[in-house]
């Protein structure tokens, strides 16, 4: 299991790459990871965030959104 520092570094690299529109990352061991879509990269970021929360003991929060058009049924 990666350490908290390694997870933080990985998360920072993923966020930076996503913000710049880069779809491939080089790992510390020299290997490359190529993401085909932004959704894949978002899923990778979410996974690292979950791992980081578990490693640091921080609970993961889920936000549920609910919307309506404001029309009432007759």
C-alpha positions as CSV (number, residue, x, y, z in Angstrom):
1,X,0.0,0.0,0.0
2,X,1.4,3.4,-0.9
3,X,2.2,5.9,1.8
4,X,0.2,9.1,2.3
5,X,3.0,11.2,0.8
6,X,3.1,9.0,-2.3
7,X,-0.7,9.2,-2.7
8,X,-0.6,13.0,-2.3
9,X,2.2,13.2,-4.9
10,X,0.2,11.0,-7.3
11,X,-3.0,13.0,-6.7
12,X,-1.2,16.3,-7.4
13,X,0.3,14.9,-10.6
14,X,-3.1,13.6,-11.8
15,X,-4.8,16.9,-11.1
16,X,-2.0,19.0,-12.7
17,X,-2.1,16.7,-15.8
18,X,-5.8,16.9,-16.1
19,X,-5.8,20.7,-15.8
20,X,-3.3,20.9,-18.6
21,X,-5.1,18.5,-20.8
22,X,-2.3,15.9,-20.7
23,X,-3.5,12.3,-21.1
24,X,-0.4,10.4,-20.1
25,X,1.7,10.4,-17.0
26,X,5.1,8.9,-16.3
27,X,5.4,7.0,-13.0
28,X,8.3,7.2,-10.7
29,X,9.6,3.8,-11.9
30,X,9.7,5.1,-15.5
31,X,6.4,3.4,-16.8
32,X,3.7,5.5,-18.5
33,X,0.0,5.5,-17.9
34,X,-2.2,6.7,-20.8
35,X,-5.8,7.8,-20.1
36,X,-8.1,7.6,-23.1
37,X,-10.8,9.9,-21.8
38,X,-11.3,12.6,-19.2
39,X,-13.7,10.3,-17.4
40,X,-10.9,7.8,-17.0
41,X,-8.7,10.4,-15.5
42,X,-11.5,11.6,-13.2
43,X,-12.1,8.1,-12.0
44,X,-8.3,7.7,-11.3
45,X,-8.4,10.9,-9.3
46,X,-11.4,9.8,-7.3
47,X,-9.7,6.4,-6.6
48,X,-6.5,8.1,-5.3
49,X,-8.7,10.4,-3.2
50,X,-10.4,7.4,-1.6
51,X,-7.1,5.7,-1.0
52,X,-5.7,8.9,0.6
53,X,-8.8,9.2,2.8
54,X,-8.5,5.6,3.9
55,X,-4.7,6.0,4.6
56,X,-5.1,9.2,6.6
57,X,-8.3,8.2,8.4
58,X,-10.4,10.9,6.9
59,X,-14.0,9.9,6.1
60,X,-15.1,10.2,2.5
61,X,-18.1,12.4,2.0
62,X,-20.7,11.8,-0.7
63,X,-22.9,14.7,-1.9
64,X,-26.2,13.9,-3.5
65,X,-27.9,16.5,-5.6
66,X,-31.6,16.7,-6.2
67,X,-33.3,19.0,-8.7
68,X,-36.8,19.8,-9.7
69,X,-38.4,22.1,-12.3
70,X,-40.7,23.6,-9.7
71,X,-43.8,22.4,-11.3
72,X,-46.5,20.8,-9.2
73,X,-48.6,17.8,-10.3
74,X,-52.3,18.7,-10.6
